[in-house]
Amino acid sequence: MGRKVLCSRSNFQVKLFTGYCHRWMSVATAEPNHAAGPSDSTVQSVKPYKDIPGPKGLPYLGTILHYRKGPFQKFSVDRYQDALISRYKEYGPIVKENIAGITSVRIFDPDDVRTVFLNEDKQPHVAPLLDTTKQYREQRNLSPGLGNTNGEEWYRLRSAVQQMMMRPKAVTVYLPFVEEVVNDFTDRIKKIRNSKGEIENFNYEAAKWNLESSGMTCFETRLGCLVDTPTPHIHRMITSNNAIFELSTKINFSVPLHKIFTTKLWQALLNEEDYFFRNGQKLVDETVGRIDNLQTQGRLEDGQFNFLLYLLSKKELSFKDVSIITLSLFGDGLNTTVPTLLFAMYCIAKNPEVQQKAYEEVREALKDGQPITGEHINKMTYLKACVKESQRILPIGLEIKRILKKDLILGGYLVPAGTIVELAPYVHYKSPDYFVEPDRFLPERWLRDGSALNIHPYLLTPFGHGPRMCAGRRFAEQELYVLLSKMLMNFKLEFHGDLDMKFQVLMVPDRPATFTFKDRLS
């Protein structure tokens, strides 16, 4: 039976299958050592934490000078991905590094990533993505939010939002809002492209689409982002969000004097955070006021203001909690969904045969001409594979941070509880050891029809894993699939030149991206 299946596959599929078998046969023999805790019989061969290899640095400041201009600079912060690859090549699958007083153990082997995830309990501890935002919210006496809490406080917030935000079927209630904005956005693309079909700096247009879409989901109101001349306020909301990430990156690679007194960088960050939060909070307050008025008048309809009403109905959430959870969903897409969209569009545009196949799938899925439903999206398996493959080629996240709650054996070393561990299998995303033809954009490798490689399940987890998976994942994916499907139905995408990644806490395009949108005739 196995021989018949193998012989009927293409050469590419055979290579995928044999590569999978060879790799997993070798992994299986090492599995007990990777998964074992410190009480295992192999503990005698385990090396101590102090012996974990890594670059030497200055007392307290560590290797910060490696990332700053000067005679000791080795890496550009904008190209932090190069630093990860360099550390992996020099020190191997586990590296210990201190940057500006924070010591982390970075692990690259997906088997070690699996060990971390499989040893987590129901309340994993994480280090904040933006420690600066956590500090800002503490200073302003705001709710810290899901990403900045651990233990019982995190569990309280998570339990309150899980049913609404993290179940695939629950987010489909927002599909009409998402599609409404996408339809307006595709109309805008047709209107603003030049005679060659080009839109320069499509990054900015995509940001306006995302803010408008998030405004409908969170507040059921149109913000006016897609009109010809949006208010300066819209522009400032977008630039403030981007500035928060740019300034946070600079602060992370600076001597942390802002924790002692208000530095120039820290004040600049406070100004941007204040602007975004103040105006976001205004939207929350106005929407709650509309809800109160409609309830008083007996005019509040079933299903209206679903997002905020759900949060407000949770007695375990304070109004501060409701505000921060809402504003996180409202603003986070600007630095997550938008770059993911741009990278996916770029990969699809640069691979016409993939684009054609994705278009044919979307055309078939949407042939009934009805508003998009969850069932329509479920049929777009190839489009989803395109997004997944783009996240391998151009990922927006390089690492996931955990704080160990118990001692673990990682990479042959005993890593104690309390250690910040950075899970960074990114270095393998283009490795022939893990991917057949790793430099090619091949969405087929992610399909589940039995013809593709069963890739290591802990190698590419763009939204995280387990209880601490990104709370906004379902919303982001839904927006991406609806927009990409409507783009493919309307346009053939082209991109001339190259696009790469720039690091600012997350990865974003390294330049303004000019896309060409040609009317689709077939």
N, C-alpha and C positions, 0 to 999 in steps of 0.2 A: 504493500500500500504506500509506504513512504517513498519507495523508489519511483512509483508511477507519478506521484505528486511532484517529486523533484524534477523528473524528466520533462514534465509538461510546463515548467516555468521558463521564463526568459533567463538569459545568462545573468542578468542583473539580479534577478530574484534568487538564482542558485547561489550567487556570491553572498547575498544577504543571509540566506539560510545557513550556509556552511560557516560563515563568519560568526553567526550567533552560536552555533553548536560548539565551535572551537573555543570561543571566549568563555562560555558558561561552563564547559567541562573543566577549564582551568580554575574558574572562580569557585566551583563547587568544592574543590579540595581545600581551599583556603577559608571557606565560609565559617567553620567553627571558631577559628581564631578571631575573625573580624567581629563576629556577633557576640562573643563571650564577654562577660563582665569580669572584674578583677578577681572574683573568687574562682575562676576557671583554673584547671590544672596547668594551663600554659603560663600562669602568672610568673613563674620563675624566669621565663625568657623575656618578660616584658621590661622595657627600659623606662627609667624614671622621667618624670616631667621635665626636670632640669636639663636633660640631654636632648630634648627636641631641637632639631637644627633650625637655624634662622640667622638673619643678618644681625651683626652687632651694632650697637648704637651708643648714644650718649646717656648718662644717667637721667632718668625720668623722661627726657625728650625722645629717647630711642632713635629711630631712623628718620625723624622728620626732615632732616637736611637732605635726605635722598630725594625728596619731593619738592624742594624749594630751590629757586634760582641761586646759583653760587657754585663754588668749586667742588662741592660734594654732591651736587645734583646728579641723579641717575635716571630719574623718570619725570615726565610731565604729568601733572595731575589730570590734565585733560585726557591723557592716554593711560589712565590707571590700569586698564586691561593689560597693557604691556608689562606693567610691574608684576601683575599676578603670574603671567606666563614666565617671566624671568625668574621669579622666586621658585616656581615649580621646577623649572629646568635646573636651577642651581642647587636646590635643597631637597627636592623629592616630594613625595605625596603628603607630607605634613611639615608645616613651617610655623615657627613661633616668631612674632614680630611685635615690637612696641612702637606705636606711633603717637607722639604727643602725650605720653603718660598712660595710654590704654594698651594693654598687652592682650593680644588675641592669638589663638591657635587656628591656623588656616588649614583646612583639609581639602584635598583635591580628589581623592579616590571616591567614586560613587558608592563603593562598598562601605567605606567609613561613613559616608552620608547616610546610608541605610542604617548603620549601627546607631547613629544619633537619633534618627527618627523612630526606630523600633524600640528604643529605650525610653521614649517620652511617655509621660502619664497624661492625664486629661487636662492638665494645666501647664503646658510647656512654658519655660521662661525665655523671653527674647530680649535682645538689645534693640533699642529704638532705631528705626531707619533714619530718622532725623532727630538726633539728640538735642539739636538746637530748638526744634519745635517743642520738645518736651520741656526744656528749660523755659522757653517763652510762656508756655501755658502755666507753668508753676508760678512764674513772676506775675502773671496777670490773673491768677486765681481762677483759671478755667478748668474744666474737666480735662483730664489728660487724654482721653480717648482710648480706643482699643489697642492701638499699636504702642502705646507708652505705658501700659500697665501689665502687671503680672499677678499670679496667684488669685486669690478670691475676688479682688477688685476687677481683674480682667474677666474672670468667669461670670461675674454679675453682668457686665456689659455684653459679653458674648452671648449668654443665655437669652438676653432680652431681644437680640437682633437676629439670632440664628434662623428662626423660622421664616422671616421675611427676606433676609438678604442672602442666605447661603443655600437655599434650595432652588434648583433649576426651574421648577414649575412656578415658584412664587414670583419670580421676576418677570414672567411673561405678561403679567397684568399691565406692565409699563410699555409693552410693545407698540400700542397705538401712538403713544407720545414719541417714542424713538423713531418710528416710521414717518410720522408727520414732519419731524425736524429733518430727517434724511431726505425726504422728498423735496423740501424747500432748499436743502443744501445742494442737491444735484441740479435743481433749477438754477441756483446761483452759479454753479460751475459753468453751465452753458452760457450764462450771461456775462461773466467776468473774464473768461478766457480770451486770449488775443486771437488774431487772425490765423495763427498757426496752431491754435488749440492749447496754448501754453498758459499756465498760471505760475508766476514766479512767487517764491516764498510761500509755497502751499502750506508750510508749517503753521503760519499765522491763520490762514483760513480754516485749517483743521482744528486749531485751538478754539476758534469762534464757534465752529460746529459743536465741539464737545461741551463748551460752556452752555450753549443754548440747549443742548440735549439734556445735560445734567439739571439745568434750571427747570425743565419740564418734569423730569422725574421727581425732583425733590420738592418743587414749589408749585408745579402745575401752572407755570406762567412763562410767557415768552419774554425773554430779556432784550430782544432786539439786536442780537449779535450778527444776524445774517442780512441786515438791511445794508443799503449802499454806504450810508454814513452812520455807523454806530456811535454812540456817545463816547466821549473820552474816558468815561468811567469803565466801559467794557475793555478798552485797550489797557487801562491801568490794572484791572483785575488780572488780565493775562500776564502782563509784564511783571506784576508783583509776585505772582506765583512762580514764575521762572526765576526771578531774582532771589526768592527764598532759597531755592535749590543751589543757585550759583554761590550765594553768600555762605550758605551752610557748608558747601564743599571747601571754600577758602578757610573757614573757621576750623573745620576738621583737620586741616593740614597746617595749622598755625599753633604757636604756643598758646595754650588756653588761658590767656590773661583775662578774657571776658568773664571768667568765673570769679574774678577778684574785683574788677572794676569795669565800667562800661567803655569798651574800646570803640574805635571808629567803625570797625566792621560789625560789631554787635549792635551798635545804635542803628546802623543802616538796615540790619536784619529786623530789628524791632519795628522800624518804620514800615517795612514791607509787610510784616506779619500783621501789624495793627491795621493797615489799610485793607488787606484781604479779609481779616476776621471781622472788622467793624462793618464792612459793606455786606459780607455774607450774613452776619448776625441780623442786619437790617432786613434782609430777605426772609430770614426765619421769623422775625417778629411780625413783619407785615403779613406773612402767610397765616400765622397763628391768629392774628387779628381778623383776617378774612374768615377763617374757620369759626371763630367765636361769633362773628356777626351773622353768618349763615345759620348757625345752630340757633341763635336767638330768634331769628326770623322764621325758623322752621323750613329753611330752603336748602339745607345741606343734603346732597344726594348720596345714595349708597355708592361706595367706591371712590368718592371724591376725596382728594388730598390723602390718598392711601398711605403714602410714605410717612408723612408727619403724624397723621392720626394714629398709625400703628405705634410709633415711638411714644407719642403722648399718652397712649393707653397703658403703657407699661409702668406700673407703680414703682418698680425698682429703679427706674431712671429718673434722675433729677432733670430740671429744664436745662441745666448746663450740659448734662450728658446728651440730651436730645439735640442741642445746638451743635455740639462738636461732632457727633455721629453724622448729622445731616451735612455739615460743612465739609467733612472729610469726603463723603461721597460726591458732593458738589464740586470740590476742587481737585481731588487727587487724580482725576482722569487727565488733567492737563499735562502731567508728567509721567503718566503710565499709559493710558489708552491712546493718547495722541502719538507719542513716538512709536508705539506698537503698530498703529495704523500706518504711519509713514514708512516704517521698515517693511511691513507686509506689502504695501503698494509698490515699493521699490523692487522687491524680489519678484513680485508678479509681473511688473512692467518689464523687467530685464529678462524674463523667460516667457516668450510669446506662446510656446507650445503648452506650458502650464496654464497660462492665462486663458487660452482657448478651451482647455479641458474644464477649467473652473467655470467659465461662462456657460458651457453646455450643461453642466450640472445645475447651475443656478437657473438657467432658462427652463429646464425640465421641472425643477422644484417649484417654480413660481408660475407655471403655465396656466394655472387656473385664474390668474389675474386678481385674486382676492388679497385683502390685507395680509401681511406676513404674520404667521402664527408660529408657535413653538414647533409644531409639526413640520412646517416648511423648513425651519432651521435645522431640525434633526436630519433632514434629507441631504444637507450640504456637507457631507463628510469630507469631500475633497477640498472644499474651501477651508474647512477647519484644519485640514492637514497642511494647507498652504500657510495659514497663520502659525501653526506649530513649527513648521520648518523655518519660517522667517525668524521665529524666536530662538532657533538654534544658530542661524547665520548671523543675526543682528539682535542679540538679546538686550532687553532694557535693564535687567538686573544681573550683576556678576556674582553675587553671593547672598546667602541667607544667614542671619546671625541667630545663634542660640546661646543661652547661658545654661551650662550643664547643671542638672539637679542632683546628679550622682556621678561617681567616678566611672570612667569608661576607658577601655583599651581602644585607641585609635592609632592606626599606622604603626602598631607595635609599641606604643608608649602609653603609660598610665596618665591620663588627663584627669585632674581632680575636679570634683564638683565646684561650681562657682566660676569656672573658666569660661570666658567668651570664646565661642567656637564659630568660625566663619566657614560655612559650607560653600566651596567654590569649585564645583566640577566644570565651570565654564572653560577651563583650560583644555578640556577634552572635546569640546563641541565640534572641532574640525580635525579630530584625530582619527586616522585610519584604524586605530586599535578599537574604536567604538563605532565608527560609521563607515560603511562602504561608500566610496567616492565622496569623501567628506566635503570637498570644495564645490560640489554640485548642489543646486537647489532641487531637491527631490521630495516633494510632498508624499510620494508613494510610500516612503519608508515609514510613515506614521499610520498608514491604513491598517485596519484590523480584519482584513479578509483572508488572512492566512498566507498571503504571498509576500509579506514584508517582514523585515527583521524585528523581532521582539526586543526592542532596545532596552537597555538597563532602566528599570522603572524609577531609579533615583538619580538619573543623570540630568534630565531636563525637567525641572518643576518650576516654571516661571511664576506661578502664583503661590509657591510654598507648598507645604504638605501638612496634613493632619489638622488638629484643632486650631493651629495658628495660621492656616491658609488665609490668603487675602480675603477680607470680608466683602470687598467689592467685585470679586472675580466674576460672578454671574452677570452683573450689570455691564461690566466692561466687555465681556465676550459677546453679549447680546448686541450691544451697540456696534461692535466691530463687524459681526456677521451681517447685520442689516445694512450697514453702510457699504461694505465691500460688495455684497450681492447686488445692491442697487447701482453701484458704480459699474460693475461688470455688465449689467443689463443695458446701461446707457452708453458706456464708453469703452474704447480700447485704450489702455494706459500705455504710455511710453515714458521712458526716462533716459536722457542722454547724459553720459558721464557717469561718475561714481558717487556713492554716498557711504559714509562711514560713521562711526560712533564717537561721541564725545562724552566724557564722564562728568556728571554733576550730581553726585550721590546715586542717581540712576543714569542710564545711558540714553542720550538723545542724539538726533542727527547732528553731524559736525558742521553742517552748513545749511543755508536756506535751500530747500528742495524745489526744483522746477519740474512739474509734471506736465505732460501733454495729454489732453483728453480729446480723442477723436471719436466722432459719432459712430456708434456701432450700427452697421448696416446688415450684419449677419452674424 
